[in-house]
């Protein structure tokens, strides 16, 4: 029994050394246990399932605007192995968009009223594409795998405790992992996606200052949320301040002579 407990740290050390990666632009070290082809296949499967249940927008003007923004961002993302797709989902209640591994992107029509124009849309799409470029999905899955290994080791180590004591300690361990690791980890990824997204939108020809304005509108449209320490996303105030701090860096990638035309989104 003890040998199993002693082997777990050694196993984790081997995994960590073997699976080290680095996030683009920020240089943050990452633990990723999935290969990129595996991640891309998961993204393609999830995208297919989501679109099968969704009501897609087929209006040529709307789809063309979204794809024009997406294609500019895809061009600067420099992921030639990605098979980019951009679709619009007809759901005015969803103020959201997503990008899955492999370049599978969707925008909900509910986002249009807050994004307002193609610059605001670029801020959101840049953020979502940044999640895919930084392999945040695979990183979260890898973290969950690592947490599960640690939890299993703790369960073995507590074998001599009473069932009630074991349950209490394991619940506390799970809560500690959730609040102390997983939620802050989610906030770190969200901030990193904001950072990378600013650079992507600037390289694609959109003024990164539009991202700050977007998140101010997001706050105004929001109905509130949990305290920041219990949320996977930074608070609106935190997000706006960090974005403001990154704008000078992003502006170094922005060129007026290649800037994209800013167009109002349909119905806004």
Secondary structure, 3 states (H helix, E strand, C coil): CHHHHHHHHHHHHHHHHHCEEECCCCCCEEECCCCHHHHHHHHHHHHHHHHHHCCECCCHHHHHHHHHHHHHHHHHHCCCCCCCEEEEECCCCCCCEEEECCCEEEEEHHHHHHHCEHHHHHHHHHHHHHHHHCCHHHHHHHHHHHHHHHHHHHHHHCCCCCHHHHHHHHHHHHHHHHHHHHHHHHHHHHHHHHHHHHHHHHHCCCCCHHHHHHHHHHHHHCCCCCCHHHCCCCCHHHHHHHHHHHHHHHHCCCCHHHCCCCCECCCC
